[in-house]
Amino acid sequence: MRFLLPILMLLLSACSNLPVAIKEAPKPDWQLSQVAIKAEQHKGDAIRWGGQVVKVENDNNGSTIHVVQFPLNGFGRPDSDGVSQGRFLIHSDSFIDPYIYKAGTLITVAGIVANKETVTIDKKSMSLPVVTATQLYRWSKDDYSRDPYWRGHPYYYDPFAFGPYYGPGLRPAWGYYNGYYW
């Protein structure tokens, strides 16, 4: 029985596939609003930010990802319903495929503040902080679905589908939405 606990702890620790730099914020945890004002003073500081990809640009020197920042939850996942503090750029020396990191993809980056860069967004020039990525994590759709526990269940029950607002053309209150077992 004594040997069961270490094996169980080892198995449970192996279940997490997130890198440590993504799960845990660096100390101090600089926010985008603090760094955007004085990027020169924060040059070389470690950060962990996340958000939604706007676009990816590749050239011979590497890749640049334009990101709209969103606050991170306890696991380091961006909350796209939260209030954004602005935009930032991620620079990587390796090639980043724009098909994989397409617009709308949620990502979290751990890296170092490099400098500021002026970009034009819809005829407006903005000075954005540039982060040199040390760790980049792309969240899959399963990682940030709205109701991760019950939507995939075959007999999902929606209590708000009953009553006078339930009309023709709306989905039923219960049922197997991906087909029937029988």
Buried (B, 14 or more C-beta within 10 A) or exposed (E): EEEEEEEEEEEEEEEEEBBEBBBEBBEEEBEBEBBBEEBEEBBEBBBBBBBBBBEBEBEEEBBBBBBBBBBBEEEBBBBBEEEBBBBBBBBBEEEBEBEEBEEEBBBBBBBBBBEBBEBEEEEEEBEBBBBBBBBBBEBEEEEBEEEEEEEEEEEBEBEEEEEEEEEEEEEEBEEEEEEEEE
